[in-house]
Amino acid sequence: MNLYAIRAIYVYEMARTGRTLLQSIVSPVISTSLYFVVFGAAIGSRISEIDGISYGAFIVPGLIMLMLLTQSTANASFGIYFPRFVGTIYEHLSAPVSYIEMVLGFVGAAATKSIILGLIVLLTAGFFVPLRIAHPVWMIAFLLLTAITFSLFGFIIGVWADGFEKLQVIPLLIITPLTFLGGTFYSIGVLPPLWQKLALFNPIVYLVSGFRWSFFESSDVHIGVSLAMALVFLAVCIGIVGWIFKTGYRLKN
C-alpha cells in the first residue's frame, strides 16, 4: 500500500477546500441552518412533537443527513471530474499508484469534508434545540458509512459525467428530491398507508431512519434493516468503482 500516494491525493483535495472555504464550508452550513430555522419555525409551530420528540430536534438528524448526502456526492464527483477535464488524470493513471490507493485518496478527502460539515451542523443545531444522542457509536458509524458510500457514488458520477452539466443532473434531480421525500423533515408514519409502502422503495428512508434512531431510539424502519441497506449500497458502489478501473471506463480515452 503506497501511503505516500494516498496522502498526496488526500492532502491536495483537502487543500482545495481551504482555497474555496466560502463555497465549501460556509455556504452549505448557512443554507442548512436556514432550512433548520425556516422548517423549525414554520412547521414546528404547528407540530409540537413527533414520537415524543420536539419537532425542532426531530429534524436535526435529517438535516445532517441531507448535508452529508449532497456534499459527499458533490465533493467526490468534482474531485475526480476536474482531473479528467484538465487532463491530469493521466498523471495519476501512469504513476505507480493502484486504483485502490487512488480511490482512497479522492473518496477519503470527500468523505472527510462532508463529515466535518455534518459535525458543524450538529454543533450549530445544539444552539437552537436541546439534543441528546442515545447511541453515539451508532451515530458515528452511520455518519462514516453514509459519507463513504455517497463519496463513492459521487466518484462514479464524476467518472460518468462528460460535462459540468451532468455533474449536477443526478444530485439535483434524484438525490435531493429523494432526500426530501425520505423522511428528512417528517416521519413516514404520518403518511397514508399507500404512500408509506411507496416510501420504503426510497433508499434514503433507511439512511435517515437509522441515523435518527442513533439519536432518539425512534425510527421508521428497524435499525437492522437500515444498516443492511446501507451496506448493500456500499457494496454496489465498490463493485461499480472496481469495474470502472478494470475496464478503464471514461478514464483511458
WOMOLIN-V506297 format. One line per field, one symbol per residue. ss: DSSP state (H for helix, E for strand, C for the rest). burial: # if it has 24 or more other ideal C-beta (glycine too) atoms within 12 Angstrom, else .. Layout:
BEGIN
ss = ???
burial = ???
END
This chain:
BEGIN
ss = CCHHHHHHHHHHHHHHHHHCHHHHHHHHHHHHHHHHHHHHHHCCCCCCEECCEEHHHHHHHHHHHHHHHHHHHHHHHHHHHHHHHHCCHHHHHHCCCCHHHHHHHHHHHHHHHHHHHHHHHHHHHCCCCCCCCCCHHHHHHHHHHHHHHHHHHHHHHHHHCCCHHHHHHHHHHHHHHHHHCCCCCCCHHHCCHHHHHHHCCCHHHHHHHHHHHHHHCCCCCCHHHHHHHHHHHHHHHHHHHHHHHHHCCCCCC
burial = ....##.###.###.##......##..##..##.##..##...#.....##.################################....#..#....#.#.######################.##..##.#.#....##..####################.....#..##...##.###########..........##.###############.####.#..##.###.##..##.##..##....##..
END
